[in-house]
Amino acid sequence: MDSFDELFQREYPHVAGYCWRLVDDSDLAADIAQEAFARLLARWLRVREPRAYVYRIATNLVREAWRERLRPLPEDTTAPSDPTTADIAVRLAVDALPLRYRTVVWLHYFAGLPVAEVAAVVGRRSGTVKWQLSEARARLARVLEDGHA
């Protein structure tokens, strides 16, 4: 098993990047990642899967940050020449998913965690996570298709 320092050195950039992709604020992302690792350190001897635990804490802290501040949308998200229009549409579609789907999408696609680790983070079986990812993709496809029709 890694020491806390080894885990921190290896995983901090990944956790901070995951948080940044979700909050789009580098300072807030760094704060969230640091807080997640601080909470992990406080429970280090009791945590069986530290990597999964730190992602779970980071995800919960991101949710809290979103509740505390509502991010305003760009004024014009429909301009076809705007290169971020597709990104905005995907982000809005993911944000509209039910929480159980949204969380597995964040962890799998935004954090790059494999299905088994996503399952450990959310406390579900791998088969359930695979099904939820499939269902989330189907829902996203419908929403994004309707938005471009």
Residue pairs with C-beta under 8 A, 6 or more apart in sequence:
2 10
2 50
4 40
4 41
4 44
4 50
7 50
7 51
7 54
8 37
11 51
11 54
12 33
12 37
14 111
14 112
15 33
15 36
15 37
15 54
15 55
15 58
15 111
16 29
16 30
16 33
17 29
18 55
18 58
18 106
18 110
18 111
18 112
19 28
19 29
19 30
19 32
19 33
19 58
19 61
19 62
20 26
20 29
21 110
21 111
22 29
22 62
22 106
22 110
23 29
23 32
23 62
23 65
23 66
24 71
28 65
32 58
32 61
32 62
32 65
33 58
35 57
35 61
36 54
36 55
36 57
36 58
36 61
37 54
39 57
40 47
40 50
40 53
40 54
40 57
43 53
44 50
47 53
49 120
51 117
52 117
52 120
52 121
53 121
55 107
55 111
55 113
55 117
55 121
56 121
56 122
59 103
59 106
59 107
59 121
62 106
73 88
73 92
74 84
74 88
76 82
77 85
77 88
77 89
78 85
79 85
89 144
89 147
89 148
90 140
90 144
93 140
93 143
93 144
93 147
94 102
94 105
94 106
94 140
95 102
96 143
97 105
97 136
97 139
97 140
100 132
101 132
101 135
101 136
101 139
102 136
103 122
104 118
104 122
104 129
104 132
104 133
104 136
105 133
105 136
105 140
107 113
107 117
107 118
107 121
107 122
108 114
108 115
108 118
108 129
108 133
113 121
115 126
115 129
115 130
115 133
116 126
118 129
119 125
119 126
119 128
119 129
122 129
124 132
